[in-house]
């Protein structure tokens, strides 16, 4: 499953950054994608993905958006660790 996600300690900042990036990329309003694209702390993203894992999804391809590349990578790593811990 490929999923865009926004990382920030502030949900609104994460959502805004993610929305701007996706709207530029797809040329469509973020609201078209919002329910599929979690934003906030890594824990929030993990919670969003957990039902897919429980339903049998074995691979997640995260497209992380954050204030920096390091923050995006760290957020993705935290999501992976959280999901592996719940598997």
MDAnalysis code that builds the backbone (N, CA, C; Angstrom):
import MDAnalysis as mda
import numpy as np

u = mda.Universe.empty(261, n_residues=87, atom_resindex=np.repeat(np.arange(87), 3), trajectory=True)
u.add_TopologyAttr("name", ["N", "CA", "C"] * 87)
u.add_TopologyAttr("resid", np.arange(1, 88))
u.add_TopologyAttr("resname", ["UNK", "UNK", "UNK", "UNK", "UNK", "UNK", "UNK", "UNK", "UNK", "UNK", "UNK", "UNK", "UNK", "UNK", "UNK", "UNK", "UNK", "UNK", "UNK", "UNK", "UNK", "UNK", "UNK", "UNK", "UNK", "UNK", "UNK", "UNK", "UNK", "UNK", "UNK", "UNK", "UNK", "UNK", "UNK", "UNK", "UNK", "UNK", "UNK", "UNK", "UNK", "UNK", "UNK", "UNK", "UNK", "UNK", "UNK", "UNK", "UNK", "UNK", "UNK", "UNK", "UNK", "UNK", "UNK", "UNK", "UNK", "UNK", "UNK", "UNK", "UNK", "UNK", "UNK", "UNK", "UNK", "UNK", "UNK", "UNK", "UNK", "UNK", "UNK", "UNK", "UNK", "UNK", "UNK", "UNK", "UNK", "UNK", "UNK", "UNK", "UNK", "UNK", "UNK", "UNK", "UNK", "UNK", "UNK"])
u.atoms.positions = np.array([
    [0.850, -1.166, 0.000],
    [0.000, 0.000, 0.000],
    [0.899, 1.232, 0.000],
    [0.665, 2.115, -0.925],
    [1.408, 3.378, -0.972],
    [0.593, 4.447, -0.275],
    [1.244, 5.173, 0.621],
    [0.510, 6.180, 1.376],
    [1.372, 7.411, 1.635],
    [0.801, 8.548, 1.312],
    [1.425, 9.823, 1.651],
    [1.137, 10.084, 3.118],
    [2.103, 10.650, 3.833],
    [1.876, 11.006, 5.226],
    [2.712, 12.227, 5.580],
    [2.178, 13.027, 6.484],
    [2.868, 14.231, 6.936],
    [3.305, 14.074, 8.372],
    [4.546, 14.439, 8.663],
    [5.071, 14.327, 10.022],
    [5.386, 15.690, 10.609],
    [4.920, 15.894, 11.821],
    [5.224, 17.088, 12.615],
    [4.635, 16.840, 13.993],
    [5.163, 17.515, 15.000],
    [4.572, 17.375, 16.332],
    [3.221, 18.069, 16.396],
    [3.000, 19.009, 15.492],
    [1.733, 19.730, 15.407],
    [0.939, 19.182, 14.219],
    [-0.241, 18.642, 14.491],
    [-1.051, 18.015, 13.444],
    [-1.372, 19.006, 12.326],
    [-1.728, 20.212, 12.685],
    [-2.110, 21.187, 11.657],
    [-0.933, 21.558, 10.754],
    [0.245, 21.684, 11.323],
    [1.444, 21.965, 10.507],
    [1.741, 20.808, 9.563],
    [1.638, 19.591, 10.083],
    [1.872, 18.407, 9.254],
    [0.859, 18.347, 8.121],
    [-0.404, 18.589, 8.444],
    [-1.473, 18.547, 7.448],
    [-1.274, 19.629, 6.383],
    [-0.923, 20.827, 6.792],
    [-0.728, 21.933, 5.852],
    [0.413, 21.632, 4.886],
    [1.534, 21.153, 5.413],
    [2.696, 20.830, 4.571],
    [2.342, 19.707, 3.596],
    [1.667, 18.685, 4.104],
    [1.258, 17.563, 3.255],
    [0.278, 18.018, 2.180],
    [-0.699, 18.819, 2.566],
    [-1.705, 19.308, 1.617],
    [-1.057, 20.113, 0.491],
    [-0.153, 21.003, 0.844],
    [0.506, 21.830, -0.174],
    [1.299, 20.965, -1.153],
    [2.007, 19.990, -0.630],
    [2.822, 19.115, -1.482],
    [1.944, 18.285, -2.412],
    [0.903, 17.691, -1.871],
    [0.031, 16.842, -2.688],
    [-0.740, 17.644, -3.727],
    [-1.194, 18.822, -3.374],
    [-1.927, 19.662, -4.325],
    [-1.026, 20.077, -5.479],
    [0.246, 20.390, -5.170],
    [1.195, 20.728, -6.235],
    [1.439, 19.509, -7.129],
    [1.588, 18.344, -6.543],
    [1.914, 17.125, -7.287],
    [0.754, 16.666, -8.161],
    [-0.448, 16.609, -7.585],
    [-1.601, 16.058, -8.304],
    [-2.469, 17.112, -8.993],
    [-2.353, 18.361, -8.593],
    [-3.203, 19.395, -9.170],
    [-4.665, 19.260, -8.772],
    [-4.891, 18.615, -7.637],
    [-6.242, 18.403, -7.107],
    [-6.282, 18.856, -5.652],
    [-7.451, 19.205, -5.154],
    [-7.534, 19.624, -3.756],
    [-7.189, 18.473, -2.803],
    [-6.506, 18.810, -1.733],
    [-6.097, 17.828, -0.730],
    [-7.298, 17.078, -0.154],
    [-8.415, 17.717, -0.060],
    [-9.613, 17.086, 0.492],
    [-9.979, 15.798, -0.254],
    [-9.573, 15.689, -1.510],
    [-9.826, 14.469, -2.280],
    [-9.061, 13.273, -1.721],
    [-7.960, 13.530, -1.010],
    [-7.071, 12.484, -0.515],
    [-7.013, 12.402, 1.005],
    [-7.501, 13.417, 1.676],
    [-7.255, 13.602, 3.110],
    [-7.540, 12.373, 3.966],
    [-8.625, 11.685, 3.722],
    [-8.977, 10.568, 4.603],
    [-8.016, 9.385, 4.465],
    [-7.228, 9.369, 3.396],
    [-6.260, 8.296, 3.175],
    [-4.838, 8.690, 3.561],
    [-4.633, 9.941, 3.914],
    [-3.280, 10.464, 4.111],
    [-3.137, 11.065, 5.506],
    [-2.681, 10.278, 6.463],
    [-2.576, 10.769, 7.831],
    [-1.474, 11.817, 8.000],
    [-1.679, 12.685, 8.956],
    [-0.696, 13.725, 9.246],
    [-0.644, 13.947, 10.749],
    [0.560, 14.162, 11.234],
    [0.765, 14.410, 12.654],
    [2.010, 13.692, 13.136],
    [1.970, 13.244, 14.373],
    [3.083, 12.508, 14.956],
    [3.138, 11.091, 14.354],
    [4.293, 10.452, 14.384],
    [4.388, 9.090, 13.853],
    [3.371, 8.131, 14.476],
    [3.054, 8.322, 15.741],
    [2.065, 7.464, 16.399],
    [0.700, 7.564, 15.707],
    [0.352, 8.769, 15.281],
    [-0.922, 8.983, 14.592],
    [-0.934, 8.241, 13.256],
    [0.180, 8.315, 12.530],
    [0.276, 7.620, 11.249],
    [0.184, 6.111, 11.469],
    [0.866, 5.607, 12.484],
    [0.811, 4.178, 12.809],
    [-0.611, 3.737, 13.124],
    [-1.327, 4.535, 13.900],
    [-2.724, 4.214, 14.236],
    [-3.579, 4.140, 12.983],
    [-3.315, 5.027, 12.044],
    [-4.065, 5.040, 10.785],
    [-3.789, 3.771, 9.964],
    [-2.552, 3.288, 10.006],
    [-2.159, 2.134, 9.198],
    [-2.463, 0.793, 9.863],
    [-2.602, 0.767, 11.162],
    [-2.795, -0.490, 11.897],
    [-3.950, -1.342, 11.357],
    [-5.115, -0.768, 11.036],
    [-6.197, -1.610, 10.505],
    [-5.841, -2.305, 9.186],
    [-5.034, -1.657, 8.360],
    [-4.606, -2.273, 7.104],
    [-3.668, -3.447, 7.394],
    [-2.789, -3.269, 8.369],
    [-1.896, -4.345, 8.770],
    [-2.702, -5.532, 9.292],
    [-3.674, -5.252, 10.128],
    [-4.530, -6.301, 10.691],
    [-5.349, -7.013, 9.610],
    [-5.669, -6.291, 8.534],
    [-6.442, -6.881, 7.435],
    [-5.570, -7.683, 6.471],
    [-4.235, -7.662, 6.698],
    [-3.360, -8.482, 5.873],
    [-2.372, -7.738, 5.002],
    [-2.396, -6.413, 5.002],
    [-1.410, -5.670, 4.209],
    [-0.017, -5.989, 4.750],
    [0.884, -6.353, 3.865],
    [2.230, -6.738, 4.291],
    [3.293, -5.712, 3.950],
    [2.964, -4.782, 3.068],
    [3.947, -3.792, 2.650],
    [3.322, -2.406, 2.612],
    [3.995, -1.459, 3.247],
    [3.599, -0.055, 3.178],
    [4.734, 0.712, 2.518],
    [4.413, 1.485, 1.515],
    [5.369, 2.364, 0.867],
    [5.003, 3.780, 1.285],
    [5.691, 4.291, 2.299],
    [5.382, 5.629, 2.809],
    [6.031, 6.688, 1.940],
    [5.284, 7.736, 1.676],
    [5.815, 8.938, 1.042],
    [5.745, 10.012, 2.130],
    [6.825, 10.139, 2.913],
    [6.788, 11.036, 4.064],
    [7.111, 12.479, 3.698],
    [6.316, 13.370, 4.240],
    [6.521, 14.802, 4.048],
    [6.740, 15.412, 5.431],
    [7.814, 16.187, 5.582],
    [8.123, 16.819, 6.863],
    [8.920, 18.090, 6.597],
    [9.279, 18.782, 7.656],
    [10.032, 20.031, 7.513],
    [11.432, 19.793, 6.952],
    [11.970, 18.599, 7.171],
    [13.296, 18.273, 6.636],
    [13.328, 16.806, 6.224],
    [14.305, 16.456, 5.442],
    [14.476, 15.064, 5.024],
    [14.726, 14.186, 6.252],
    [15.535, 14.666, 7.172],
    [15.825, 13.886, 8.384],
    [14.563, 13.614, 9.192],
    [13.699, 14.606, 9.324],
    [12.439, 14.418, 10.055],
    [11.521, 13.434, 9.330],
    [11.510, 13.484, 8.017],
    [10.689, 12.557, 7.233],
    [11.187, 11.126, 7.429],
    [12.495, 10.942, 7.375],
    [13.077, 9.611, 7.556],
    [12.812, 9.112, 8.972],
    [13.036, 9.950, 9.956],
    [12.814, 9.553, 11.346],
    [11.348, 9.189, 11.586],
    [10.430, 9.950, 11.016],
    [9.012, 9.632, 11.152],
    [8.687, 8.277, 10.545],
    [9.220, 8.014, 9.375],
    [8.974, 6.729, 8.711],
    [9.561, 5.568, 9.515],
    [10.747, 5.774, 10.075],
    [11.371, 4.739, 10.901],
    [10.516, 4.450, 12.130],
    [10.007, 5.496, 12.767],
    [9.167, 5.306, 13.951],
    [7.875, 4.562, 13.607],
    [7.296, 4.867, 12.451],
    [6.078, 4.149, 12.019],
    [6.412, 2.679, 11.818],
    [7.519, 2.396, 11.150],
    [7.913, 1.002, 10.921],
    [8.086, 0.269, 12.244],
    [8.808, 0.867, 13.172],
    [9.041, 0.231, 14.471],
    [7.727, -0.016, 15.209],
    [6.848, 0.934, 15.147],
    [5.554, 0.782, 15.820],
    [4.737, -0.349, 15.206],
    [4.687, -0.399, 13.882],
    [3.911, -1.443, 13.216],
    [4.524, -2.823, 13.395],
    [5.845, -2.910, 13.398],
    [6.499, -4.199, 13.632],
    [6.249, -4.682, 15.061],
    [6.138, -3.748, 15.969],
    [5.855, -4.102, 17.358],
    [4.439, -4.600, 17.546],
    [3.525, -4.185, 16.648],
    [2.125, -4.604, 16.785],
    [1.786, -5.795, 15.898],
    [2.758, -6.269, 15.113],
    [2.492, -7.396, 14.196],
    [2.474, -8.716, 14.920],
])
